[in-house]
């Protein structure tokens, strides 16, 4: 039986529906997005070859845990799967536009700051290529030293 004397405040109903919307729609998208973002970052850090193994291990463990959390959340209902897929697709599309991720040292703060170079940023790409050529040219090894001088 329904008790018609029970009064639910509008604020409680709004909070309930906001939480429901978040966990049904936004949460699966965030989990899918973070999973792909994490796996892409793990692959790039692992391929650099300069990261120490504890860093790669910790990053790999964290990414796997996020991925598993996303899959556990999908078990709650089939209606969450398309939103998880949308998050995965969004992260995949975004990461395909990334050309490089660098950690230049901030001139005033003297700490490394994350910088993303996008594929359409020709100025940033050229600066990256110049920065990569400078150490090879200074040491007399690499591609610059192998090219004949004209």
N, C-alpha and C positions, 0 to 999 in steps of 0.2 A: 504494500500500500504506500501511496505517496502522501507525505505529510505536507499539506498546503500551508501550514503555519510557519514552516521553516523558511527563514529569509536569508538568502545568500547575498553578501555585499557585492556590489558591482566590481569593486577593486579586487576582491579575491577571485572572481570569475575571470577578470582580465589577466591577472597574474597566472592563473591556471592555463589559460589559452596561450599566453606568451611562452610559458615553459613548454607546453605541448608542441607548439609550432617550432620552437628552437630544437627540441630533441627529435622531432620527426623530420625536419627539413634541413636546418642549418648544421646540426651536429654530424650527420652522415657526410655532408659535403665537405665539412672541415676535416674529418678523418680521412676521406679519400684524397683531398688536397695535400694534407700533411704527409700521408704515406708516400705519394709520388715525389713530393718535394724532398723528403728525407732520403729516399732511395737514389734520386738523382744526385743529391749532395754527397751521399756516401760513395757513389761511383766516381764522382769527380775527385773527391779527397783521396780515395784509394788509388786512383790512376796517377795522381801527382807524384807519388813515390817519396815525398818529403815528409809526410805525416808519420809520427811515431805509431807503433802498433797499438798502444793503449787507447789512443784517440780514435783510431779506426774501429777498434773493438767496441768502445763505448758508443760511438755513433751508430754502428751496426746494430748493437743491442737495443738502443733507444728507438731506432726506426722500426725494428721488428716488433717491439712492444706496441708502438703506435698502430702498426698494421694489424696486429692481432686484436687490439682493442677495437679497431674499426670493424673487423670481421665479427667479433663478439656482439657488437652493437647491431650488426645486420641480422643476426639470428633472431632478434626480437620481432621481426616482421618483414615480409616480402616487400612491403611498400617503401622500405628504407633503401632498398638496393638501387633504384634509379638515381637517387640523390647522391649516394656513395659514388656511383659511376660518373655522375656529373662533376663531382669534386676531382676524381681521377683524371677525367678528360680536361678539365680546366687547368690542372697543374701540368699535365703533359703538354698542352698547347703553350702555356706560359714558359715552361722550361725549354721548349724547342726554339724560342726566340732569344734565349740567353747565349751570348757568344763566349763570355768568360766571367769568372768571379775572381776578383783580386782583393788583396789585403794591403793597400798602401798605408804607410805610416802618416798619420795626421801631423802637419808641420808644427802646430802649436802644442797639441796635447801629447805628442810623441807616443801614441798608441795606434795599433793597426785598426783600420776602419774598413768594414765590408763595402765593396764597390762592385756593382753588377754592370757589365758592359753588354748592352743589347745588340742584336744583329744589325739593326738599322743605324747605329751610332758610328758613322764612318770616322769621325774625329777621335772618338774613344778607342776604336780598333787600331787606328794608325798610331796613337800614343802608346798602346800596348805593344805593338810591333817594334816601335823604336826602343821602348824600355827593355824588350827581350833581346834586341840586337846589340845594345850597348855593352853588356858584359862580355858577349862573345867577341866583339870587335876589340875591346880593351885587352883581352887575354891573348888575342892572336889565334884563337881556335874557332872552330865552328864554320858556319856557312860563309860568313864574310871573309874569313882568311882563305878559304878555298877558291873564291872567285878571282879570276885574273884581273889585274889592274889595267885599265884602259887609259 
